[in-house]
Amino acid sequence: MSFKKRIFNVLNGQKPDKIPFFCFEELLPCGYFERKMRNAGMGLLLLSSPVLSFMPNVKTTKRISANLLETVYVTPKGSISFKSHTGTERIASAGWEVKTDFPIKDRNDYDALIYMIEDTVFADDLYEFSLKEEDLGEDGVQHIVGLLPPYTEAELLMGLEKWSLEQHDNPAQFGHLLQSLERRRDRQLEMMSAMDYCGLQHLGDISDNISPQNYIKYEVPHYRKTIKALSSQKRKCGIHAHAKFLKKHASWLAEVQPDFIESYTPPPYSDISLEELRIAVGQKVTILINFPETVFYQGYKKTRQYTTELLESDSSYNKAIGFSEMGLMGVNKQTRQIFEEGFMAVADAVNETGIY
């Protein structure tokens, strides 16, 4: 059974030949080790989107110095800018840039930012999407990004500190920003719901900087709306659950019932075991486990044993395991062997314990 068939079997409630084993494509550099892992049964999840977005009435200027990128947006309502460190790009995509400066400096900057959001239009990019599908073949699945909850989008646009303060210091302007982001989300959702595409649709994240109460207030309505509009036999909707204190979110997760939960990282990272999470969300939700790479430092034998015990702790076949947070990102000459042995230990455990 191919990786693509294997993971869609799981997502559609059917038993696969073995537990799907995956890695986000951008976390595994092309070369000898990728070939070794794919020969061991690893499939790829490729970040992509079937739509393009652009702002026809906004002028964009980019200034680059060393690894610092400044992007300036000029609108009829004023100019705003972002600054970010892009890194070496040896492994991670441009999506991993570290923003160091955000556009909202005072309340006067809201008008320009909201203008940009309202000016955003979306276009079909299914041809390019289909080419990526052909490139992957049966060895991978596209992981579709770019449809986040407005509340989370606001944090990404403002930065954590400003986002935290503005909700209380300038609630009216912050509310207008959320409304604008909701309208943009709805335009994108209307287009995507009418499109025919296959993949795993990422709808948002669970992070420790948002309380369960605010998830229920701001994010749960987004999840209900998008899951209802997009979920189908070949298009599955999920939530990126990389929070450390995940247990306190389990009740609303169970209520929302996404097709899948991804990036759940078991202890020693998070505070909820796979067995507890399964009991909380039920049998229908596919759990895409992110392996905690810190276990690698205990060596091959301990890593393999940990993987075996983890997989056996959940009797449901409705799960997959792999790497969706770190992978080989940041690995250097001193740690490469540790991580490569760790990857192999997980693969060997899956190929022994994960066979049905």
C-alpha positions in Angstrom: 0.0 0.0 0.0 1.4 3.4 -0.9 1.8 6.2 1.7 -1.0 8.3 0.1 -3.5 5.4 0.2 -2.3 4.4 3.7 -3.0 7.9 5.2 -6.3 8.4 3.4 -7.4 5.0 4.5 -6.8 6.1 8.1 -8.5 9.5 7.6 -11.6 7.8 6.1 -11.9 5.3 8.9 -10.4 2.3 7.1 -7.7 0.1 8.4 -4.3 0.5 6.5 -1.6 -2.1 6.1 0.5 -0.3 8.7 0.7 2.9 10.6 1.5 5.9 8.3 4.9 7.3 8.9 5.5 10.9 7.7 7.6 14.0 7.8 6.9 17.6 6.7 8.9 17.9 3.4 10.6 21.1 4.5 12.0 19.5 7.7 13.9 16.8 5.8 16.6 18.1 3.5 16.8 16.3 0.1 19.7 13.9 -0.2 21.0 10.6 1.1 19.1 10.6 4.4 15.7 11.5 2.8 16.2 8.6 0.4 17.1 6.3 3.3 13.9 7.3 5.2 11.6 7.1 2.2 13.0 3.6 1.5 12.0 2.8 5.1 8.4 3.8 4.4 8.3 7.5 5.2 5.9 9.7 3.2 6.0 13.4 2.8 3.6 16.2 3.7 4.2 19.2 1.3 3.0 22.6 2.4 1.0 24.3 -0.4 -2.2 26.0 -1.3 -4.6 25.8 -4.3 -5.2 29.6 -4.2 -3.0 32.7 -4.6 -3.6 36.0 -2.9 -2.6 39.5 -3.9 -3.4 43.2 -3.2 -3.9 45.0 -6.5 -3.9 48.5 -4.9 -1.0 48.1 -2.5 2.5 48.9 -3.5 5.1 46.5 -2.0 8.8 47.3 -1.6 11.4 44.9 -0.2 14.8 45.8 1.2 17.3 43.1 2.0 20.6 43.5 4.0 22.4 40.3 5.1 19.7 38.1 6.4 17.3 41.0 7.4 14.3 41.6 5.2 12.2 44.7 5.4 8.9 44.7 3.6 7.1 48.0 3.2 3.5 48.2 2.2 2.2 51.6 0.7 -1.6 52.0 0.8 -3.9 55.0 0.3 -4.3 54.9 4.1 -0.6 55.1 4.9 2.5 52.9 4.9 3.4 50.1 7.3 6.2 47.6 7.3 7.5 44.2 8.6 11.1 43.3 9.4 12.2 39.7 9.7 15.3 37.5 9.8 15.2 34.9 7.0 18.1 32.6 8.1 20.2 30.6 5.8 17.3 28.8 4.1 19.4 25.6 4.2 16.4 23.6 5.4 13.3 25.7 6.3 11.1 27.5 3.8 10.5 31.3 3.8 7.5 30.6 6.1 10.0 30.1 9.0 11.3 33.6 8.9 11.5 35.3 12.4 9.7 38.6 12.5 11.4 41.2 14.5 9.2 44.3 13.8 5.5 44.5 13.2 3.3 47.2 11.5 1.1 48.3 14.4 3.1 51.0 16.2 0.1 53.1 17.3 -3.7 53.2 16.6 -3.1 55.2 13.4 -1.6 52.2 11.7 -4.8 50.2 11.9 -6.3 52.0 8.8 -3.4 50.9 6.5 -3.4 47.3 7.8 -7.2 47.0 7.4 -7.0 48.5 3.9 -4.5 45.8 2.9 -6.8 43.1 4.3 -9.9 44.4 2.5 -7.9 44.8 -0.7 -6.8 41.2 -0.7 -8.3 39.1 -3.6 -7.9 35.4 -4.2 -7.2 33.5 -7.5 -7.3 29.9 -8.5 -3.9 28.2 -8.5 -5.1 24.6 -9.1 -2.9 24.1 -12.1 0.3 24.6 -10.1 -1.3 22.6 -7.3 -2.0 19.7 -9.7 1.7 19.7 -10.8 2.8 19.3 -7.2 0.3 16.5 -6.9 1.9 14.8 -9.9 5.4 15.4 -8.4 4.5 13.7 -5.2 2.6 10.8 -6.8 1.8 8.2 -4.2 4.7 9.2 -2.0 3.1 12.1 -0.3 0.1 14.4 0.3 -0.2 18.1 0.1 -0.7 19.9 3.4 -2.8 23.0 2.6 -2.1 26.2 4.6 -3.3 29.8 4.7 -6.8 29.5 6.2 -6.3 30.6 9.8 -8.8 31.8 12.4 -9.0 35.7 12.4 -7.9 35.8 16.0 -4.7 33.9 15.3 -4.1 35.9 12.1 -4.2 39.1 14.2 -1.5 37.7 16.4 0.7 36.9 13.4 0.2 40.4 12.0 0.8 42.3 15.3 3.3 40.1 17.2 2.5 38.5 20.6 3.2 41.5 22.8 1.2 44.1 20.8 -1.6 41.6 20.1 -1.9 40.9 23.9 -2.0 44.6 24.8 -4.2 45.9 22.0 -7.2 43.7 22.8 -7.4 45.7 26.1 -5.9 49.0 25.2 -7.7 49.6 21.9 -10.6 47.1 21.8 -12.5 49.0 19.2 -9.7 49.1 16.7 -8.8 45.5 17.5 -12.4 44.5 16.9 -12.5 46.2 13.5 -9.3 44.3 12.6 -10.9 41.0 13.5 -14.0 41.8 11.5 -11.9 42.7 8.4 -10.0 39.4 8.8 -13.2 37.5 9.0 -14.4 39.0 5.8 -11.2 38.1 4.1 -11.4 34.5 5.5 -15.0 34.2 4.2 -13.9 35.3 0.7 -11.2 32.7 0.6 -13.4 30.0 2.1 -16.1 30.7 -0.5 -13.6 30.1 -3.3 -11.9 27.1 -1.8 -15.2 25.3 -0.9 -16.1 25.4 -4.7 -12.8 24.0 -5.8 -11.9 20.3 -6.4 -8.7 19.4 -4.7 -7.2 16.7 -2.5 -5.1 17.1 0.7 -4.9 17.8 4.4 -6.4 21.2 5.1 -4.8 23.0 8.0 -7.3 25.3 9.8 -5.4 26.7 12.7 -3.1 26.0 15.7 -3.5 25.3 19.4 -0.9 27.4 21.3 -0.3 28.0 24.9 -0.7 31.8 24.5 -4.5 31.6 24.0 -6.7 30.4 26.9 -9.3 27.7 26.5 -12.0 30.4 27.1 -10.7 32.5 24.2 -10.4 29.5 21.9 -14.1 28.8 22.6 -15.0 32.5 22.0 -12.9 33.3 19.0 -11.5 30.1 17.4 -14.2 27.4 17.7 -16.7 29.2 15.5 -14.0 29.4 12.8 -13.4 25.6 13.0 -17.0 24.8 12.9 -17.6 27.0 9.8 -14.5 25.8 7.8 -14.9 22.1 8.6 -18.6 22.2 7.5 -17.6 24.0 4.2 -14.5 22.0 3.3 -14.4 18.5 4.8 -15.0 15.7 2.3 -13.8 12.1 1.4 -10.5 13.4 -0.2 -10.1 16.8 1.6 -9.6 16.4 5.4 -9.7 19.3 7.9 -7.4 19.4 10.9 -6.0 21.5 13.8 -2.2 21.8 14.5 -2.2 20.9 18.2 1.4 21.8 19.3 0.5 23.2 22.7 2.4 21.9 25.7 -0.6 22.2 28.0 -3.0 20.5 25.7 -5.1 18.7 28.3 -7.1 21.9 29.1 -8.1 22.1 25.4 -9.3 18.5 25.1 -13.0 19.2 25.8 -13.5 21.8 23.1 -11.5 19.7 20.7 -13.8 16.8 21.3 -16.8 19.0 20.6 -15.4 20.4 17.3 -14.4 16.9 16.0 -11.9 17.8 13.3 -11.0 15.1 10.8 -7.5 15.1 12.3 -5.3 16.6 15.0 -1.7 17.0 13.9 1.5 17.9 15.8 0.2 16.4 19.0 3.5 15.7 20.8 3.2 13.2 23.7 5.1 13.4 27.0 7.8 14.4 27.9 6.7 17.4 25.9 2.9 17.8 26.4 0.8 17.1 29.5 -1.5 14.5 27.9 -0.7 10.9 26.9 -1.9 9.4 23.6 -4.2 7.2 25.5 -5.8 10.1 27.4 -6.1 12.2 24.2 -7.8 9.3 22.4 -10.3 8.9 25.2 -11.0 12.7 25.1 -11.5 13.1 21.3 -13.0 9.7 20.5 -12.3 7.1 17.8 -13.3 9.1 14.7 -10.5 11.7 15.0 -7.2 10.8 13.4 -4.2 11.7 15.5 -1.1 12.6 13.6 1.6 12.2 16.3 4.7 14.4 16.3 7.5 12.4 17.7 9.3 14.3 20.6 12.9 14.5 19.3 14.3 15.0 22.8 13.9 11.2 23.2 16.6 10.8 20.6 19.3 11.7 23.1 18.5 8.5 25.0 19.9 6.5 22.1 18.5 4.2 19.4 17.4 1.4 21.7 15.4 3.6 24.1 13.9 5.6 21.2 12.7 2.4 19.5 11.3 1.1 22.8 9.5 4.5 23.4 8.0 4.4 19.9 6.7 0.8 20.4 5.2 1.5 23.7 3.6 4.8 22.4 2.0 3.1 19.4 0.7 0.2 21.5 -0.9 2.6 24.1 -3.6 3.4 21.5 -5.5 0.4 20.2 -7.1 2.4 17.5 -5.6 2.3 14.0 -6.8 5.8 13.5 -3.4 7.4 13.9 -0.1 8.2 12.1 3.4 9.1 13.5 6.2 11.3 12.2 7.8 14.7 12.3 5.9 18.0 11.9 7.6 20.4 14.3 11.4 20.1 14.2 12.6 17.1 12.1 16.2 17.9 11.1 15.8 21.7 11.4 18.7 23.1 13.4 20.6 19.8 13.5 24.4 20.4 13.2 27.5 18.2 12.9 27.5 17.4 16.6 23.9 16.2 16.7 23.3 14.7 13.2 24.2 11.1 14.1 21.9 11.3 17.2 19.0 12.5 15.1 19.6 10.1 12.1 19.7 7.2 14.5 16.5 8.5 16.2 14.6 8.8 12.9 15.7 5.2 12.0 14.6 3.9 15.4 11.1 5.3 14.9 10.9 3.8 11.4 12.1 0.4 12.6 9.5 0.5 15.4 6.7 1.4 12.9 7.8 -1.3 10.5 7.7 -3.9 13.3 4.9 -2.8 15.7 2.8 -0.9 13.3 2.0 -3.7 10.9 -1.7 -4.7 10.9 
